[in-house]
């Protein structure tokens, strides 16, 4: 199950993301927003992030104008490794090496077809593990407030 959420700036890109989820037969839960009325992106980013963090969703995809603000908000939720991507290579590597559990896209930055390619790449790439697991563990330790070395 994928958590999906957006603010008013990301709402026009959301149907394209949902189309990829439908194409790949991946279920999703839409945490809103559902209109163009101005809303605060941290609320929606946090809703999706909490669903990922508590395990009710496996991963999440969040959308705003640049992807930056909503990724920052989602990343503040304990246990979230949210990446803002503008290309397929970064999307692939964020899964392979960083085990990103949330993806953020900027509707005013990436076009619809590129966004679909990024989402498809991100969803279909699995975490490589091995030496990368140690590094992800260090990221998680920082998230818990621990010091490294």
N, C-alpha and C positions, 0 to 999 in steps of 0.2 A: 504494500500500500504506500502510495506517495502522497505526502502532504503538499498541497499547492496553495499559494496565497499571493496576493498582490495589493498594491495601492491603486489609486485612480490613474496614475501614469502607466502602470503595467497592465491595466485591464484589457487593452486591445491586443496584447500579445498572448494573453492567457488562453484563448481558444486554439492557437497554434500549438502551444505546449500540450494542451489536453488532446489535440489530434494525434500527437506523437504517442502519448500514453495509450490512447485508444488503439492506434496502429499496432503497438507492441503488446496490447492486451494486459496492460498494467493498471490495476485499480488505483483510484485516487480519492482523496477527500479534499474538497474545496473549502478553504477557510475564509474566503472572501478576498477582497471586497467584490461587490456585484454591480457597481454602478460607477459612473464617471465623477460622482460627487467627491470633492476633496476629502481625503482621510489621512490619518497619520500612519505612515508605513511601519513604525516600530510595533504597533499593535498587531498588524497582520503578520509581520515577520516572526514575532514572538509566538503567535498562535500556532503557526506551522512548526516552528522550532520546538515548542513544548511537546507537540505530538510525536516528533522524531525522538526527542530526548527521553520521553516516557515509554517509548516502544510501541505506541499504537500505530505509528507509521514507520516504515523502514528507512525512508529517505524523504527529503523535501526539496521543492523547487519554489523559489520566491522571486517576484518581479516588481520592479519599480522603474523610475525613469532612467537611472544609470545602473542600477543593480547594487550600487555601493552602499547606500543608506540602509536598505533592507538587509543586505548581507551583514553589515555591522550590527544591526539590531539582533538578527538571528544568532550571530556568533556570540552574543553576550549570554545566551542560554547555556547553562552548564551541560557539557557533553556534545555540543554542536561544533562541527568543523565545516563552516560554510565558505564556499569559494565563489567569487564573482568572476565569471568567464565571458570573454568576448571572442574566443576562437576555440576550435575543436581540439587543438593540441593541448591547451591548458585544461580543458575539460577532461581529456583522457588522462593526463598526468595527475590531475587532482584526485582521480580515483585510483590509478595504479600505485602511486607513491604516497599519497596523503590520506587515502581513505575518506575523502570528503563525504559527509552525509547530507549536505545541503548544497544546492546550486542556486546562485542568484544571477539573474539576467537583467540587463537594462533595455527596456523597450525603446528608449530614445537613442540607443547606442548600436544595437544589432538589429538587422532586418529580420523579417519573419522566417525566411528560408534558412538563414544562418542560425537563428535561434533554434529551429527545429533540428538542424544538424548537431548543434552543441548538446541539446537535450538528449538526442538519440545516442550520441557518443558517450555522454556521461552515464546514461542509464545502462548501457551495454558493456561498459568497462568494469571489470572486477578488480578489487584490491590485490596487489601482487604479494604483499606480506614480506616475509623474510627480513632483510635489513631495514626495510621501510617500517615494519611493525615496531621496531625499537624507537624509531623517530616519532611515529604517531603516538607511542606511549609517552614520549617526552612532551609532546604537545598536550596530551591529556593530563600529565602531571602539572604543567603550567596552569591548565584550566582548573585544577584542584587547588591552586595557590602554592604549589610546591616550588622550591628553588631547584635549578639544574646546576649541578657541580658546585 
